[in-house]
Amino acid sequence: MSRSWTDVRPGGGEAAGLRLFCFAHAGGGSAFFHPWRKALGPGVDVHPVVLPGRERRAGEAAHTRMGPLVDQLAGELSGRLDLPYALFGHSLGSIVAYETARALLERGLPAPRALLVSGRRGPFVPSSRRPVHLLPEEEFLAEMSQLGGTPPEVLRQRELLRHFLPPLRADHEVNETYLPPRLPGPALTCPVFAFTGDADPLADPHAVAGWREVTSGDFRLRVFAGDHFYLKGAPEEVMAALRSALGGLDTGSSDPRRHLRTVGA
């Protein structure tokens, strides 16, 4: 039996005016965003998304393709749109957040007030990195170690790796087999805020600037000091940028059709 797709803090959203759905990097989980609840304050109801194959959903099979993953996500999140909402994603989570926003629009549901993306090139920017999800284990682990997101104690312990590697590989397969939308369909007119680290080997500022193509609304790019995981531990400079972006959103009622246009139109 599947479990909840979001990590909800009991009573945590009672004073909130905005719900923030958070999507982690490949292999990541909801715990990555737990410090954000205090950092962003009571006005933002932080809802980390828990994908199959990790944390309390470790017994479920992880997705390997974007389409089925996003279809299920949109169905699950559709019941949690009682507040104005925004979506934040880091690395793989950026593209999952983007496609989830498009899927919600396809269903005629309220549009996000903003999309916030981090540590990933824009959807229409080609990858300059070789695919890794089919690499032999030692080569795959070497690639993960270079990125710095996998705890060293996990990489050293084979028993831990036995549980950790399958969803991590599956997440990379989702990312590496993903094709951006080319046919007419919902796109965004809400603001898009893009963030990256100045030493990120996967997402240099020029590639991250490609996110401006997904919306006809405002686009802003912010570069922080750091590598691919510049935001780990909720550093104050990053949290201040998020508070500024979210605090400037219009969270009044609106017709979701105002936020929908057609790709290529």
TORNUMI-469255 format. One record per residue (C-alpha): x, y, z; residue in one letter. Coordinates in nm, 4 decimals. Each point is the difference from the previous one (the first is absolute). Last residue first. Layout:
BEGIN
<r xx="X" yy="Y" zz="Z" resn="a"/>
...
END
This chain:
BEGIN
<r xx="0.1838" yy="3.0129" zz="-2.8896" resn="a"/>
<r xx="0.2842" yy="-0.2538" zz="-0.0089" resn="g"/>
<r xx="-0.0960" yy="-0.1567" zz="0.3292" resn="v"/>
<r xx="-0.3534" yy="0.1045" zz="0.0837" resn="t"/>
<r xx="-0.0940" yy="0.2368" zz="0.2805" resn="r"/>
<r xx="-0.1319" yy="-0.0482" zz="0.3491" resn="l"/>
<r xx="0.0277" yy="0.2303" zz="0.2987" resn="h"/>
<r xx="-0.3170" yy="0.2010" zz="-0.0579" resn="r"/>
<r xx="-0.1867" yy="-0.3292" zz="-0.0310" resn="r"/>
<r xx="0.0605" yy="-0.0567" zz="0.3693" resn="p"/>
<r xx="-0.2529" yy="0.2760" zz="0.0797" resn="d"/>
<r xx="0.1366" yy="0.1932" zz="0.2925" resn="s"/>
<r xx="-0.0265" yy="0.0253" zz="0.3769" resn="s"/>
<r xx="0.2665" yy="0.2008" zz="0.1787" resn="g"/>
<r xx="0.3437" yy="-0.1460" zz="0.0615" resn="t"/>
<r xx="0.1902" yy="0.2573" zz="-0.2046" resn="d"/>
<r xx="0.3628" yy="-0.0913" zz="0.0495" resn="l"/>
<r xx="0.2601" yy="0.2357" zz="0.1456" resn="g"/>
<r xx="0.0440" yy="-0.1923" zz="0.3233" resn="g"/>
<r xx="0.0837" yy="-0.3153" zz="-0.1913" resn="l"/>
<r xx="0.2949" yy="0.1535" zz="-0.1832" resn="a"/>
<r xx="0.1279" yy="0.1930" zz="0.3018" resn="s"/>
<r xx="-0.0358" yy="-0.2965" zz="0.2333" resn="r"/>
<r xx="0.1823" yy="-0.2163" zz="-0.2538" resn="l"/>
<r xx="0.2860" yy="0.2488" zz="-0.0312" resn="a"/>
<r xx="0.0238" yy="0.0261" zz="0.3795" resn="a"/>
<r xx="0.0088" yy="-0.3796" zz="0.0235" resn="m"/>
<r xx="0.2903" yy="-0.0115" zz="-0.2437" resn="v"/>
<r xx="0.2008" yy="0.2599" zz="0.1915" resn="e"/>
<r xx="-0.0894" yy="-0.1685" zz="0.3307" resn="e"/>
<r xx="0.1393" yy="-0.3396" zz="-0.0934" resn="p"/>
<r xx="-0.2672" yy="-0.2736" zz="0.0066" resn="a"/>
<r xx="0.2180" yy="-0.3014" zz="0.0853" resn="g"/>
<r xx="0.0782" yy="-0.0811" zz="-0.3614" resn="k"/>
<r xx="-0.0670" yy="0.2940" zz="-0.2324" resn="l"/>
<r xx="0.3408" yy="0.0019" zz="-0.1766" resn="y"/>
<r xx="-0.0484" yy="-0.3678" zz="-0.0818" resn="f"/>
<r xx="0.1182" yy="0.0116" zz="-0.3606" resn="h"/>
<r xx="0.2967" yy="0.2145" zz="0.1036" resn="d"/>
<r xx="0.0190" yy="0.3262" zz="0.1902" resn="g"/>
<r xx="-0.0280" yy="0.3774" zz="-0.0085" resn="a"/>
<r xx="-0.3459" yy="0.0992" zz="-0.1129" resn="f"/>
<r xx="-0.1364" yy="0.0960" zz="-0.3422" resn="v"/>
<r xx="-0.3489" yy="0.1492" zz="-0.0327" resn="r"/>
<r xx="-0.2042" yy="-0.0023" zz="-0.3209" resn="l"/>
<r xx="-0.3338" yy="0.1766" zz="-0.0380" resn="r"/>
<r xx="-0.2776" yy="-0.0546" zz="-0.2519" resn="f"/>
<r xx="-0.3292" yy="0.1857" zz="-0.0229" resn="d"/>
<r xx="-0.2875" yy="-0.1494" zz="-0.1961" resn="g"/>
<r xx="-0.0061" yy="-0.1524" zz="-0.3461" resn="s"/>
<r xx="0.1289" yy="-0.3189" zz="0.1518" resn="t"/>
<r xx="0.2020" yy="-0.3098" zz="-0.0876" resn="v"/>
<r xx="0.2692" yy="0.1746" zz="-0.2079" resn="e"/>
<r xx="0.1398" yy="0.1952" zz="0.2980" resn="r"/>
<r xx="0.1208" yy="-0.3353" zz="0.1313" resn="w"/>
<r xx="0.2921" yy="0.0233" zz="-0.2422" resn="g"/>
<r xx="0.1711" yy="0.2304" zz="0.2521" resn="a"/>
<r xx="0.1049" yy="-0.3201" zz="0.1768" resn="v"/>
<r xx="0.2246" yy="-0.0846" zz="-0.2964" resn="a"/>
<r xx="0.1697" yy="0.3416" zz="0.0080" resn="h"/>
<r xx="0.0300" yy="-0.0120" zz="0.3800" resn="p"/>
<r xx="0.1893" yy="-0.3305" zz="0.0001" resn="d"/>
<r xx="-0.2047" yy="-0.3021" zz="0.1015" resn="a"/>
<r xx="0.1706" yy="-0.3383" zz="0.0169" resn="l"/>
<r xx="0.3482" yy="0.0900" zz="0.1265" resn="p"/>
<r xx="-0.1441" yy="0.2455" zz="0.2570" resn="d"/>
<r xx="0.2763" yy="0.2425" zz="0.0976" resn="a"/>
<r xx="-0.2050" yy="0.3216" zz="-0.0146" resn="d"/>
<r xx="-0.2902" yy="-0.1736" zz="0.1705" resn="g"/>
<r xx="-0.3466" yy="0.0164" zz="-0.1547" resn="t"/>
<r xx="-0.3371" yy="0.1688" zz="0.0321" resn="f"/>
<r xx="-0.2907" yy="0.0594" zz="-0.2384" resn="a"/>
<r xx="-0.3179" yy="0.1929" zz="0.0820" resn="f"/>
<r xx="-0.2896" yy="-0.0411" zz="-0.2437" resn="v"/>
<r xx="-0.2940" yy="0.2397" zz="0.0172" resn="p"/>
<r xx="-0.3385" yy="-0.1338" zz="-0.1154" resn="c"/>
<r xx="-0.0835" yy="-0.0164" zz="-0.3715" resn="t"/>
<r xx="0.0623" yy="-0.3695" zz="-0.0304" resn="l"/>
<r xx="-0.0462" yy="-0.2586" zz="-0.2709" resn="a"/>
<r xx="-0.2930" yy="-0.2239" zz="-0.0805" resn="p"/>
<r xx="0.0142" yy="-0.1909" zz="-0.3269" resn="g"/>
<r xx="0.1070" yy="0.0294" zz="-0.3601" resn="p"/>
<r xx="0.2648" yy="-0.2586" zz="-0.0911" resn="l"/>
<r xx="0.3674" yy="0.0343" zz="0.0824" resn="r"/>
<r xx="0.0015" yy="-0.0874" zz="0.3692" resn="p"/>
<r xx="0.3437" yy="-0.0847" zz="0.1392" resn="p"/>
<r xx="0.1258" yy="-0.3585" zz="-0.0250" resn="l"/>
<r xx="0.0938" yy="-0.1861" zz="0.3177" resn="y"/>
<r xx="0.2087" yy="-0.3160" zz="-0.0392" resn="t"/>
<r xx="0.2945" yy="0.1378" zz="0.1972" resn="e"/>
<r xx="-0.2022" yy="0.1489" zz="0.2862" resn="n"/>
<r xx="-0.2255" yy="-0.2993" zz="0.0581" resn="v"/>
<r xx="0.3020" yy="-0.2305" zz="-0.0321" resn="e"/>
<r xx="0.1858" yy="0.2077" zz="0.2558" resn="h"/>
<r xx="-0.2920" yy="-0.0459" zz="0.2386" resn="d"/>
<r xx="-0.0016" yy="-0.3753" zz="-0.0630" resn="a"/>
<r xx="0.3708" yy="-0.0230" zz="0.0749" resn="r"/>
<r xx="-0.0530" yy="0.1747" zz="0.3340" resn="l"/>
<r xx="-0.3086" yy="-0.2110" zz="0.0720" resn="p"/>
<r xx="0.2017" yy="-0.3211" zz="-0.0550" resn="p"/>
<r xx="0.3211" yy="0.1200" zz="0.1729" resn="l"/>
<r xx="-0.1238" yy="0.0797" zz="0.3514" resn="f"/>
<r xx="-0.1221" yy="-0.3379" zz="0.1227" resn="h"/>
<r xx="0.3001" yy="-0.2103" zz="-0.1056" resn="r"/>
<r xx="0.2212" yy="0.3007" zz="0.0664" resn="l"/>
<r xx="-0.0814" yy="-0.0148" zz="0.3695" resn="l"/>
<r xx="0.1170" yy="-0.3597" zz="0.0176" resn="e"/>
<r xx="0.3090" yy="0.0848" zz="-0.2050" resn="r"/>
<r xx="0.1162" yy="0.2678" zz="0.2413" resn="q"/>
<r xx="0.2641" yy="0.2420" zz="-0.1267" resn="r"/>
<r xx="-0.2207" yy="0.2000" zz="-0.2378" resn="l"/>
<r xx="-0.2606" yy="0.0455" zz="0.2735" resn="v"/>
<r xx="0.2589" yy="0.1277" zz="0.2486" resn="e"/>
<r xx="0.1215" yy="0.2455" zz="-0.2638" resn="p"/>
<r xx="-0.3457" yy="0.1653" zz="-0.0107" resn="p"/>
<r xx="-0.1239" yy="0.0316" zz="-0.3594" resn="t"/>
<r xx="-0.0400" yy="0.3579" zz="-0.1200" resn="g"/>
<r xx="0.3667" yy="0.0682" zz="-0.0708" resn="g"/>
<r xx="-0.0194" yy="0.0087" zz="-0.3790" resn="l"/>
<r xx="0.3342" yy="-0.1779" zz="-0.0316" resn="q"/>
<r xx="-0.1192" yy="-0.2828" zz="0.2262" resn="s"/>
<r xx="-0.2989" yy="-0.0658" zz="-0.2235" resn="m"/>
<r xx="0.2235" yy="-0.0398" zz="-0.3061" resn="e"/>
<r xx="0.2311" yy="-0.2362" zz="0.1881" resn="a"/>
<r xx="-0.3019" yy="-0.2003" zz="0.1139" resn="l"/>
<r xx="-0.1117" yy="-0.0465" zz="-0.3605" resn="f"/>
<r xx="0.3475" yy="-0.1086" zz="-0.1029" resn="e"/>
<r xx="0.0124" yy="-0.2554" zz="0.2816" resn="e"/>
<r xx="-0.3503" yy="-0.1290" zz="-0.0725" resn="e"/>
<r xx="0.0328" yy="-0.0464" zz="-0.3723" resn="p"/>
<r xx="-0.1552" yy="0.2890" zz="-0.1962" resn="l"/>
<r xx="-0.3612" yy="-0.0255" zz="-0.1169" resn="l"/>
<r xx="-0.1290" yy="0.3092" zz="0.1866" resn="h"/>
<r xx="0.2984" yy="0.2123" zz="-0.0970" resn="v"/>
<r xx="-0.0846" yy="0.1745" zz="-0.3256" resn="p"/>
<r xx="0.2896" yy="0.2173" zz="-0.1220" resn="r"/>
<r xx="-0.0112" yy="0.3674" zz="0.0906" resn="r"/>
<r xx="-0.0388" yy="0.2926" zz="-0.2407" resn="s"/>
<r xx="-0.3790" yy="-0.0100" zz="0.0253" resn="s"/>
<r xx="-0.1961" yy="0.1933" zz="-0.2599" resn="p"/>
<r xx="-0.1815" yy="0.3195" zz="0.1140" resn="v"/>
<r xx="-0.3748" yy="-0.0244" zz="-0.0660" resn="f"/>
<r xx="-0.0940" yy="-0.1022" zz="0.3549" resn="p"/>
<r xx="0.2158" yy="0.2731" zz="0.1575" resn="g"/>
<r xx="0.3195" yy="-0.1155" zz="0.1694" resn="r"/>
<r xx="-0.0322" yy="-0.1276" zz="0.3546" resn="r"/>
<r xx="0.1227" yy="0.1156" zz="0.3398" resn="g"/>
<r xx="-0.3137" yy="0.1773" zz="0.1147" resn="s"/>
<r xx="-0.3514" yy="0.0718" zz="-0.1147" resn="v"/>
<r xx="-0.2766" yy="0.2138" zz="0.1505" resn="l"/>
<r xx="-0.3374" yy="-0.0009" zz="-0.1760" resn="l"/>
<r xx="-0.2427" yy="0.2681" zz="0.1079" resn="a"/>
<r xx="-0.3662" yy="0.0706" zz="0.0809" resn="r"/>
<r xx="-0.0826" yy="-0.3520" zz="-0.1106" resn="p"/>
<r xx="-0.3104" yy="-0.0401" zz="-0.2146" resn="a"/>
<r xx="-0.3345" yy="-0.1153" zz="0.1341" resn="p"/>
<r xx="-0.1190" yy="-0.3257" zz="-0.1592" resn="l"/>
<r xx="-0.1167" yy="-0.0451" zz="-0.3590" resn="g"/>
<r xx="0.1453" yy="-0.3499" zz="-0.0224" resn="r"/>
<r xx="0.2554" yy="0.1144" zz="-0.2584" resn="e"/>
<r xx="0.1004" yy="0.2726" zz="0.2459" resn="l"/>
<r xx="0.0807" yy="-0.2596" zz="0.2636" resn="l"/>
<r xx="0.2082" yy="-0.1928" zz="-0.2539" resn="a"/>
<r xx="0.1970" yy="0.3128" zz="-0.0939" resn="r"/>
<r xx="0.0788" yy="0.0715" zz="0.3646" resn="a"/>
<r xx="0.1055" yy="-0.3624" zz="0.0468" resn="t"/>
<r xx="0.2287" yy="0.0301" zz="-0.3026" resn="e"/>
<r xx="0.1742" yy="0.2998" zz="0.1554" resn="y"/>
<r xx="0.0284" yy="-0.1557" zz="0.3463" resn="a"/>
<r xx="0.1433" yy="-0.3209" zz="-0.1478" resn="v"/>
<r xx="0.2473" yy="0.2057" zz="-0.2042" resn="i"/>
<r xx="0.1188" yy="0.1887" zz="0.3042" resn="s"/>
<r xx="0.0024" yy="-0.3102" zz="0.2226" resn="g"/>
<r xx="0.2682" yy="-0.1539" zz="-0.2207" resn="l"/>
<r xx="0.2262" yy="0.2863" zz="0.1160" resn="s"/>
<r xx="-0.1899" yy="0.1795" zz="0.2781" resn="h"/>
<r xx="-0.3726" yy="0.0648" zz="-0.0273" resn="g"/>
<r xx="-0.2329" yy="0.2613" zz="0.1433" resn="f"/>
<r xx="-0.3718" yy="0.0248" zz="-0.0765" resn="l"/>
<r xx="-0.2390" yy="0.2789" zz="0.0973" resn="a"/>
<r xx="-0.3456" yy="-0.0072" zz="0.1521" resn="y"/>
<r xx="-0.3112" yy="0.2012" zz="0.0775" resn="p"/>
<r xx="-0.1803" yy="-0.2036" zz="0.2658" resn="l"/>
<r xx="-0.2663" yy="-0.2693" zz="-0.0518" resn="d"/>
<r xx="0.2307" yy="-0.1628" zz="-0.2540" resn="l"/>
<r xx="0.0622" yy="-0.3184" zz="0.1976" resn="r"/>
<r xx="-0.2493" yy="-0.2317" zz="-0.1730" resn="g"/>
<r xx="0.1631" yy="0.0523" zz="-0.3402" resn="s"/>
<r xx="0.3327" yy="-0.1019" zz="0.1531" resn="l"/>
<r xx="-0.0724" yy="-0.3722" zz="-0.0244" resn="e"/>
<r xx="-0.1324" yy="0.0006" zz="-0.3546" resn="g"/>
<r xx="0.2770" yy="0.2281" zz="-0.1200" resn="a"/>
<r xx="0.2591" yy="-0.2252" zz="0.1611" resn="l"/>
<r xx="-0.1420" yy="-0.3131" zz="-0.1606" resn="q"/>
<r xx="0.0164" yy="0.1504" zz="-0.3492" resn="d"/>
<r xx="0.3403" yy="0.1483" zz="0.0782" resn="v"/>
<r xx="0.1532" yy="-0.3376" zz="0.0799" resn="l"/>
<r xx="-0.1701" yy="-0.1774" zz="-0.2910" resn="p"/>
<r xx="0.1386" yy="0.2554" zz="-0.2488" resn="g"/>
<r xx="0.3482" yy="0.0531" zz="0.1482" resn="m"/>
<r xx="0.1298" yy="-0.3526" zz="-0.0378" resn="r"/>
<r xx="0.1972" yy="-0.2193" zz="0.2434" resn="t"/>
<r xx="-0.2351" yy="0.0089" zz="0.2986" resn="h"/>
<r xx="0.1130" yy="-0.1520" zz="0.3281" resn="a"/>
<r xx="-0.1594" yy="-0.3262" zz="0.1132" resn="a"/>
<r xx="-0.1548" yy="0.0190" zz="0.3451" resn="e"/>
<r xx="0.1563" yy="-0.1411" zz="0.3176" resn="g"/>
<r xx="0.1996" yy="0.3171" zz="0.0646" resn="a"/>
<r xx="-0.3174" yy="0.2075" zz="0.0293" resn="r"/>
<r xx="0.0750" yy="0.1153" zz="0.3583" resn="r"/>
<r xx="0.3353" yy="0.1355" zz="-0.1209" resn="e"/>
<r xx="0.0582" yy="-0.0873" zz="-0.3648" resn="r"/>
<r xx="-0.1296" yy="-0.2139" zz="-0.2863" resn="g"/>
<r xx="-0.3164" yy="0.1891" zz="-0.0902" resn="p"/>
<r xx="0.0324" yy="0.3807" zz="0.0035" resn="l"/>
<r xx="-0.0484" yy="0.2094" zz="0.3135" resn="v"/>
<r xx="-0.0861" yy="0.3619" zz="-0.0812" resn="v"/>
<r xx="0.0959" yy="0.2594" zz="0.2606" resn="p"/>
<r xx="-0.3006" yy="0.2165" zz="0.0955" resn="h"/>
<r xx="0.1128" yy="0.3308" zz="0.1527" resn="v"/>
<r xx="-0.2966" yy="0.2110" zz="0.1130" resn="d"/>
<r xx="0.1339" yy="0.3545" zz="-0.0371" resn="v"/>
<r xx="-0.1323" yy="0.2763" zz="0.2263" resn="g"/>
<r xx="0.1307" yy="-0.1784" zz="0.3088" resn="p"/>
<r xx="0.3641" yy="0.0775" zz="-0.0750" resn="g"/>
<r xx="0.2326" yy="-0.0723" zz="-0.2913" resn="l"/>
<r xx="0.2956" yy="-0.1024" zz="0.2186" resn="a"/>
<r xx="-0.2059" yy="-0.2064" zz="0.2455" resn="k"/>
<r xx="-0.1614" yy="-0.2105" zz="-0.2691" resn="r"/>
<r xx="0.3108" yy="0.0047" zz="-0.2178" resn="w"/>
<r xx="0.1943" yy="-0.2196" zz="0.2421" resn="p"/>
<r xx="-0.2215" yy="-0.2976" zz="-0.1043" resn="h"/>
<r xx="0.0838" yy="0.0371" zz="-0.3677" resn="f"/>
<r xx="0.2721" yy="-0.2644" zz="-0.0415" resn="f"/>
<r xx="-0.2030" yy="-0.2300" zz="0.2256" resn="a"/>
<r xx="-0.2564" yy="-0.0364" zz="-0.2800" resn="s"/>
<r xx="0.2189" yy="-0.2229" zz="-0.2109" resn="g"/>
<r xx="0.3007" yy="-0.0031" zz="-0.2259" resn="g"/>
<r xx="0.1184" yy="-0.2761" zz="-0.2333" resn="g"/>
<r xx="-0.0076" yy="0.2352" zz="-0.2969" resn="a"/>
<r xx="-0.0639" yy="0.3533" zz="0.1265" resn="h"/>
<r xx="-0.3010" yy="0.0960" zz="0.2104" resn="a"/>
<r xx="-0.3440" yy="0.1369" zz="-0.0883" resn="f"/>
<r xx="-0.1614" yy="0.2580" zz="0.2297" resn="c"/>
<r xx="-0.3686" yy="0.0984" zz="-0.0082" resn="f"/>
<r xx="-0.0400" yy="0.3455" zz="0.1535" resn="l"/>
<r xx="-0.3445" yy="0.0906" zz="0.1345" resn="r"/>
<r xx="-0.0783" yy="0.3692" zz="0.0400" resn="l"/>
<r xx="-0.2028" yy="0.2059" zz="0.2473" resn="g"/>
<r xx="0.1047" yy="-0.2044" zz="0.2989" resn="a"/>
<r xx="-0.1364" yy="0.0394" zz="0.3521" resn="a"/>
<r xx="-0.1449" yy="-0.3526" zz="0.0253" resn="e"/>
<r xx="0.2752" yy="-0.1557" zz="-0.2089" resn="g"/>
<r xx="0.1999" yy="-0.1746" zz="0.2688" resn="g"/>
<r xx="-0.2953" yy="-0.1580" zz="0.1774" resn="g"/>
<r xx="0.1444" yy="-0.3447" zz="-0.0555" resn="p"/>
<r xx="0.3151" yy="0.0280" zz="-0.2171" resn="r"/>
<r xx="-0.0729" yy="-0.1569" zz="-0.3374" resn="v"/>
<r xx="0.2581" yy="-0.2072" zz="-0.1842" resn="d"/>
<r xx="-0.1591" yy="-0.0359" zz="-0.3412" resn="t"/>
<r xx="-0.0720" yy="-0.2941" zz="-0.2290" resn="w"/>
<r xx="-0.1974" yy="-0.1846" zz="0.2647" resn="s"/>
<r xx="0.0493" yy="-0.3744" zz="0.0049" resn="r"/>
<r xx="-0.0469" yy="-0.2626" zz="-0.2667" resn="s"/>
<r xx="-0.1381" yy="-0.3415" zz="0.0917" resn="m"/>
END
